[in-house]
Structures are given as structure tokens and as C-alpha cells.
């Protein structure tokens, strides 16, 4: 997420921080580089122009130029401006009224991920204790109806699909009545998409809106389409007056143009972001946390929230004791990789910890499901003594482990290297200096 932009901004700020003093010429040069970095990230050019001008005006102020750490002051200004650009501090949840049910209408183009997002959003509302039902209004794609049914049932959400109705408006009204009679708090309506905006699509959405009077209309956009997503959002908003945006596929977006442009261009908040394919991979959008991640400062709050949901407290305490005693084994390494995988992409998890996202040695520790299976197979092919003490794993043992796991010796070597780096990093984090560095965002291996 935002890898390209983060890397370029990091290089710009390193040069700024390396200067003892700053003057207007230094800042002007840096602003040119920031402008180019944002444009290459596919941020709207008008947004870039205003952003750079605002930062430049604040950066050439007397307070910054006469500061003992002018480079860091500029980074602070950029961070504050990024937060403003994406919607200000805090996150915006669904605006649900006292009516029952609260209809939430998802709209967007075909292929943006509306159907899976509907189920993911249902999971979030159910976690808040709200009884939630789903209904598909996509009468043109039977697979969408079946997909939503399967996802909804796997969650334990209600799936209301009147079989005798063929018109989307009639289906929506019947589902509203069923949801009310069955005591549901929220009804999430998955509408049909098209490959492009057309009059028929918009007319259908307007009729659904008029019939159900949704509490929220959320535009679902593919983050990887960049400025196209922003332009389409404008068109949907002009017709439907959307209440907010859900950005999907953020985990695959290395640029970030849509996330940085949407609020400024449409005036509508990004409410949620999709960060993976799994049903748990939808989270509330926090502008201040995202700004920190863009600038390589990490996102400890989101990391802690994910960890609390995935890790047992007693297990975590036992693990901490092992790390303090330098007794973190390959078995522990395997178990923690599996737990972290449940939290999302390991690369994203590392990026949330200040300083760790930049560690070259840990950039390979981001297995997809196949690589995770391979890692587990390698560790399981070791003897109990080898898992307890990696130092005894010599060349002949590595060959045997590779044969037993159906992998190459290079794979075994890579795993052991990553394990050793993880041990060092975790031990360092347990020290007072490491914890203090994490709080300051300056942790180094």
C-alpha cells in the first residue's frame, strides 16, 4: 500500500533532514520533488497544486526556518496537510438512524468488488451488535446473487432474496418488509454494476433510492484505477448524492492517487478500505493513520487493534517471556507467521510498525498462502531438536529438510535468515530503548 509514494517521499525527507539549515531555495527544490512524487502517484493535478502550495507557504515561515530541526518540521507540516487532504482526524462510520431496518445502498461499476464488500461490511456491522441482512439487487448476474448468499450464510448474516420478484425495486421493497418483520437493524443492498456509466443504470439506482430512502449510499471504487475512480465517483455523486466511499483493493495499490484525491475532489469521505480478499479485510479509514503510513511512520494503533482481535492475551504473555529469555524457536516462528497471516498481509503488518517497513531483510517475509504452506512444510520437516535450536542445522541437515518438505536448499536458507532477523528484531523491541524508539517512530534494527 503506497509503497512507491512512501519510498520517494522518504528519499526527499532524508535530504531535507540532512541539512543543518533550510532556506527558501532548499524548500522550493523539495516542493518540486514532492509535486513530482504526488503526480507520479496519480494524485489529481489540482489537488497536488494546492497541496504543494499550502506546504510551501507554511514551510518558509520563520518558525520552521529558525527551528533546530527544520527538516522534521517540514515533515510535520506534510503529515498535517495529508491528514486534512484525506478528511481530517478520526474516522467516519455509517450514519444509521433509529429506523428499522436501516437500508445501506452500495453502488459502483462492475468489477469494483461490491458483492464481497457488502459481505465484509455486514461483518463489521454485526461486530457492533447490529442484526444485519443482505440482499442482491443484481438481477442481471445470477452468480452475484449466489455469491452473496454463500458469503452471507458463512457470516451468519440474514440473506433476504425474494424469489418471486424480478425488478430490482420490487426486490428491495420486499427485502425491506422482510427485514422489518424479522427484526433486522441493517439491510445492505448490493446493486448491479455496469462496465461503464449509462442512463439505464443511473435510472435504476434512482428508482431504488426513491423507493427505499437509504440511510447511506456508499460508492464502492477500485483503488487501483486511480483517477478513473475519482471521476466515476463524481458522476455517481452528481446523480445520487452519495454519502461516502469504500475503496477496495488498497492492498494492491502502490501509488495511492485515489485515496489522496477523492475527498478533495468529491467532498465525500472515504469511510472504509478493503485491504485483502478475506472477509475480515475491510477496515474503517483513518486519515491520520494513513498519513503516517504514507510517510513511513507506521500505524501502531491499527496494528494493535488487529493484534487484539487475532491474538490470545495469555499466549502473547507467554511469547513475551520466551523472547525476553532469547528462547523464541522456529516452532514459535511458524505459529506467529500463521497468526499474523490472519491479521492480513505480513508486509502491511510490518509497515504499521515504525521503522520496520524499511528493513530490507524483512521485505521477503510476506508469504502468500502457497508460500506460507511452504514455510510450514519446511519447519515441520525439521526434527524437534532442530526446531528448538536452529544453530545445529548444518549443510547436510538443510539438504534433508529441503528433500522432506519438497523445497530447495535456498528456500530453507531464506527461511532461516528471516527467522534470525525476526529473533534479533523482537529481542531489540523488548528492551526499554527499543520500546522508546517504537513510541518515537525511530526504531532501527
C-alpha positions in Angstrom: 0.0 0.0 0.0 1.5 3.3 -1.2 5.0 1.7 -1.5 6.1 3.9 -4.4 5.0 7.2 -2.9 6.4 6.3 0.5 9.8 5.4 -0.9 10.0 8.7 -2.9 8.9 10.9 0.0 11.3 9.1 2.3 14.2 10.0 0.0 13.1 13.6 -0.2 12.8 14.0 3.5 16.2 12.3 4.2 17.8 15.1 2.1 15.9 17.7 4.0 16.8 16.3 7.4 20.4 16.1 6.4 20.7 19.8 6.0 21.7 21.8 9.2 19.7 24.8 8.0 17.0 25.3 5.5 16.3 28.4 3.3 13.5 29.2 0.8 15.6 27.7 -2.1 16.0 24.4 -0.3 12.3 24.2 0.4 11.4 25.2 -3.2 13.5 22.4 -4.6 11.9 19.9 -2.1 8.4 21.0 -3.0 9.2 20.4 -6.7 10.2 16.8 -5.8 7.1 16.3 -3.7 5.0 17.6 -6.5 6.5 15.1 -9.0 6.1 12.3 -6.4 2.4 13.0 -6.0 1.8 13.4 -9.7 3.5 10.0 -10.3 1.3 8.6 -7.6 -1.7 9.6 -9.9 -3.0 12.2 -7.5 -5.3 14.8 -9.1 -3.2 17.6 -10.5 -5.3 20.4 -8.9 -5.1 18.6 -5.6 -1.3 18.4 -6.0 -1.0 22.1 -6.9 -3.0 23.2 -3.8 -1.2 20.7 -1.5 2.3 21.8 -2.5 1.5 25.5 -2.3 0.0 25.1 1.2 3.0 23.1 2.4 5.5 25.6 0.9 3.7 28.6 2.4 3.9 27.0 5.9 7.4 25.7 5.4 9.0 29.0 4.7 7.6 30.5 7.8 10.0 31.9 10.4 9.1 29.2 13.0 10.3 26.5 10.6 13.4 28.1 9.2 14.7 29.1 12.6 13.9 25.7 14.2 16.7 23.5 15.4 15.1 20.6 13.3 13.7 22.4 10.2 13.7 19.2 8.2 11.5 17.4 10.7 9.2 20.5 10.9 8.6 20.2 7.2 7.7 16.5 7.6 5.3 17.5 10.3 3.6 20.0 8.0 3.3 17.5 5.2 1.8 15.0 7.6 -0.8 17.5 8.9 -1.7 18.5 5.3 -2.1 14.9 4.3 -4.5 14.3 7.2 -6.5 17.4 6.1 -6.5 16.2 2.5 -7.9 12.8 3.3 -10.7 14.1 5.6 -9.2 15.3 9.0 -8.6 13.4 12.2 -10.9 10.5 13.1 -12.9 8.0 11.1 -16.4 8.2 9.8 -18.7 5.3 10.5 -22.1 4.5 8.9 -24.8 7.1 9.8 -27.6 4.8 11.0 -30.8 6.3 12.2 -33.5 5.0 14.6 -35.4 3.3 11.8 -35.6 -0.4 11.4 -34.2 -1.6 9.2 -31.5 1.0 8.1 -31.0 0.4 4.4 -27.4 0.8 3.2 -27.1 1.0 -0.6 -23.8 0.0 -2.3 -23.2 1.4 -5.8 -20.4 1.3 -8.3 -19.1 -0.1 -11.6 -18.9 -3.8 -12.4 -15.7 -5.4 -11.1 -15.1 -2.9 -8.2 -15.8 -5.6 -5.6 -19.3 -4.5 -4.4 -20.6 -8.0 -3.6 -17.7 -9.1 -1.4 -17.7 -5.6 0.1 -21.3 -6.0 1.0 -20.5 -9.1 3.0 -17.4 -7.5 4.6 -19.5 -4.5 5.7 -22.1 -6.9 7.1 -19.4 -8.5 9.2 -18.4 -5.0 10.6 -22.0 -4.1 11.5 -22.6 -7.4 13.1 -19.4 -6.9 15.2 -21.1 -3.8 16.5 -24.0 -5.9 17.7 -26.4 -5.0 14.9 -28.5 -7.7 13.3 -27.7 -7.4 9.6 -29.3 -8.8 6.5 -28.1 -8.7 2.9 -30.0 -8.6 -0.4 -28.7 -8.7 -4.0 -30.5 -6.3 -6.4 -28.3 -7.5 -9.3 -30.9 -9.3 -11.5 -28.6 -9.4 -14.4 -25.9 -11.6 -12.9 -27.2 -14.7 -11.2 -23.7 -15.5 -9.9 -23.8 -12.3 -7.9 -26.9 -13.4 -6.1 -25.4 -16.8 -5.3 -22.1 -15.3 -4.2 -23.8 -13.0 -1.8 -25.9 -15.9 -0.4 -22.9 -18.0 0.2 -20.9 -15.2 1.9 -23.9 -14.1 4.0 -24.6 -17.6 5.3 -20.9 -18.1 6.1 -21.1 -14.9 8.3 -24.4 -15.8 9.9 -26.0 -12.7 8.4 -29.6 -12.8 7.1 -29.9 -13.2 3.3 -33.2 -11.9 2.0 -33.8 -12.8 -1.6 -37.5 -12.8 -2.6 -37.7 -15.5 -5.4 -40.9 -14.2 -6.9 -39.6 -10.7 -7.7 -37.6 -9.8 -10.9 -37.5 -6.0 -10.7 -34.7 -4.5 -8.5 -37.1 -2.0 -6.9 -39.6 -4.7 -6.1 -36.9 -6.9 -4.6 -35.6 -4.0 -2.5 -39.1 -3.2 -1.2 -39.8 -6.9 -0.4 -36.5 -7.3 1.4 -37.2 -4.1 3.4 -40.5 -5.6 4.5 -38.9 -9.0 5.4 -36.1 -7.2 7.3 -38.6 -5.2 9.3 -40.7 -8.2 10.1 -37.7 -10.3 11.1 -36.2 -7.6 13.3 -33.0 -6.7 11.4 -31.3 -3.5 12.2 -29.4 -3.0 8.9 -30.2 -4.1 5.4 -27.2 -3.9 3.0 -28.3 -3.7 -0.7 -25.9 -4.9 -3.3 -26.9 -3.1 -6.6 -26.0 -4.1 -10.1 -22.9 -2.6 -11.8 -22.1 -1.9 -15.4 -18.8 -1.7 -17.3 -19.4 2.0 -17.7 -22.0 4.5 -16.5 -25.2 4.6 -18.6 -28.6 6.2 -18.4 -30.3 2.9 -17.7 -28.1 2.1 -14.7 -28.5 5.5 -13.1 -32.3 5.4 -13.6 -32.5 2.1 -11.9 -30.4 3.3 -8.9 -32.5 6.5 -8.7 -35.7 4.3 -8.5 -34.1 2.1 -5.8 -33.1 5.2 -3.8 -36.6 6.8 -4.1 -38.3 3.6 -3.0 -36.1 2.7 0.0 -34.7 6.1 1.1 -31.3 4.7 2.2 -29.7 5.8 5.4 -26.4 5.7 3.5 -25.4 5.4 -0.2 -21.8 4.3 -0.5 -19.8 4.3 -3.7 -17.5 1.3 -4.0 -14.4 2.1 -6.0 -11.3 0.1 -7.1 -8.3 2.0 -5.6 -6.1 0.6 -8.4 -7.9 2.5 -11.0 -6.6 5.8 -9.6 -8.1 9.0 -11.1 -10.7 7.0 -13.0 -12.2 6.1 -9.7 -12.3 9.7 -8.7 -14.0 10.8 -11.9 -16.6 8.0 -11.7 -17.3 8.9 -8.0 -18.0 12.5 -9.2 -20.6 11.2 -11.7 -22.3 8.9 -9.2 -22.4 11.8 -6.6 -23.9 14.2 -9.2 -26.8 11.8 -9.8 -27.3 10.0 -6.4 -25.7 12.4 -3.8 -23.5 9.6 -2.3 -22.7 9.8 1.4 -19.2 8.3 1.3 -16.8 6.0 -0.4 -15.4 2.5 0.2 -12.0 2.0 -1.5 -11.3 -1.7 -2.4 -8.0 -3.4 -3.3 -6.0 -0.9 -1.3 -3.5 -3.7 -0.5 -2.6 -3.8 -4.2 -2.4 0.0 -4.7 1.3 1.0 -4.7 0.5 4.6 -5.8 -2.4 6.0 -3.8 -3.8 8.5 -6.2 -7.5 7.7 -5.5 -7.1 7.8 -1.7 -5.3 11.1 -1.8 -7.7 12.7 -4.3 -11.2 11.5 -3.5 -12.1 13.7 -0.5 -10.7 16.9 -2.1 -12.4 16.4 -5.4 -15.8 15.0 -4.4 -16.1 16.4 -0.9 -17.2 13.0 0.3 -15.4 11.0 3.0 -13.6 7.7 2.5 -15.4 5.6 5.1 -13.8 2.1 4.7 -11.0 0.5 2.8 -10.6 -3.1 1.5 -7.1 -4.5 2.3 -7.4 -8.0 1.0 -9.7 -10.7 -0.3 -10.6 -12.3 3.0 -13.9 -11.5 4.7 -12.1 -9.8 7.6 -10.2 -7.5 5.2 -12.3 -4.3 5.5 -11.5 -1.6 8.0 -12.5 1.9 8.9 -10.5 4.6 7.2 -8.5 6.8 9.5 -6.8 9.7 7.6 -4.2 10.4 10.3 -3.2 6.7 10.4 -3.0 6.6 6.7 -0.9 9.8 6.5 1.6 8.2 9.0 1.9 5.1 6.9 2.4 7.1 3.7 5.3 8.9 5.4 6.8 5.6 6.7 5.9 6.4 10.3 3.9 3.3 10.8 0.4 2.8 12.2 0.7 1.3 15.7 -3.0 1.8 16.6 -4.3 -0.3 13.7 -1.6 -2.9 14.3 -2.7 -3.2 18.0 -6.4 -3.4 17.0 -5.7 -6.2 14.6 -3.5 -8.0 17.1 -6.1 -7.8 19.8 -8.6 -9.4 17.5 -6.2 -12.2 16.5 -4.0 -13.0 19.5 -4.9 -14.5 22.8 -3.6 -12.5 25.8 -2.2 -15.4 27.7 -0.4 -16.7 24.6 1.0 -13.2 24.0 2.4 -13.1 27.6 4.0 -16.5 27.2 5.6 -15.4 23.9 6.9 -12.2 25.5 8.6 -14.4 28.2 10.2 -16.5 25.5 11.5 -13.5 23.7 13.0 -12.0 26.8 14.8 -15.3 27.6 16.0 -15.5 23.9 14.0 -18.8 23.6 12.0 -17.9 20.5 12.1 -21.1 18.5 11.3 -22.0 14.9 8.1 -23.5 16.1 7.2 -20.2 17.7 8.2 -18.5 14.4 5.8 -20.8 12.4 2.9 -20.2 14.8 3.4 -16.4 14.8 3.5 -16.3 11.0 0.2 -18.1 10.9 -1.4 -15.8 13.4 -0.1 -12.7 11.7 -1.4 -14.0 8.4 -4.9 -13.9 9.9 -4.3 -10.2 10.6 -3.7 -9.5 6.9 -0.7 -9.1 4.7 2.6 -9.5 6.7 4.1 -6.7 4.6 1.3 -4.4 5.6 1.6 -5.5 9.3 5.4 -4.7 9.3 4.7 -1.4 7.6 2.5 -0.5 10.6 5.4 -0.7 13.0 7.6 2.4 12.8 10.9 1.7 11.1 10.2 -2.0 10.3 8.6 -1.5 6.9 12.0 -0.3 5.7 14.0 -3.3 6.8 15.4 -4.9 3.7 15.9 -8.3 5.5 12.2 -8.4 6.3 10.8 -7.5 2.9 10.7 -11.2 1.9 8.6 -12.1 4.9 5.3 -11.6 3.1 4.2 -15.1 2.1 1.0 -15.6 0.1 -0.9 -18.7 1.0 1.3 -21.0 -1.1 4.5 -19.6 0.4 3.0 -19.9 3.9 2.3 -23.6 3.2 5.9 -24.0 2.1 7.2 -22.3 5.2 5.2 -24.6 7.5 6.3 -27.6 5.5 10.0 -26.7 5.9 9.7 -26.2 9.7 7.6 -29.4 10.0 10.3 -31.3 8.2 12.8 -30.4 10.9 13.4 -32.6 14.0 12.2 -31.4 17.4 15.8 -30.6 18.3 16.3 -28.6 15.1 13.2 -26.5 15.7 14.4 -25.8 19.2 17.9 -24.9 18.2 18.5 -23.6 14.7 22.3 -23.4 15.2 22.6 -27.2 14.7 21.1 -27.0 11.2 24.2 -27.5 9.1 24.5 -28.1 5.4 23.6 -31.8 5.4 20.5 -31.1 7.6 19.4 -28.4 5.3 19.5 -30.8 2.4 17.5 -33.3 4.3 14.9 -30.7 5.3 14.6 -29.5 1.8 14.0 -33.0 0.5 11.5 -33.7 3.2 9.5 -30.5 2.5 9.7 -30.7 -1.3 11.6 -27.4 -1.5 15.1 -26.2 -2.4 18.0 -25.7 0.0 17.8 -22.0 -1.0 14.3 -21.9 0.5 15.5 -23.4 3.7 18.4 -20.9 3.8 16.0 -18.0 3.2 13.6 -19.1 6.0 16.4 -19.4 8.5 17.8 -16.0 7.6 14.3 -14.4 8.1 13.9 -16.3 11.4 17.2 -15.0 12.7 16.4 -11.4 11.7 13.0 -11.8 13.4 14.6 -13.0 16.6 17.0 -10.0 16.6 14.2 -7.6 15.9 11.9 -9.0 18.6 14.6 -9.1 21.2 15.5 -5.5 20.5 11.9 -4.4 20.8 11.7 -6.0 24.3 14.4 -3.6 25.6 13.5 -0.2 27.0 15.4 1.5 24.3 13.5 -0.4 21.6 10.1 0.4 23.2 11.0 4.0 23.4 12.2 4.1 19.8 8.9 2.5 18.7 6.9 5.2 20.5 9.0 7.9 18.8 8.8 6.1 15.4 12.6 5.8 15.1 13.1 2.0 15.6 16.1 0.6 13.8 17.4 -3.0 13.7 
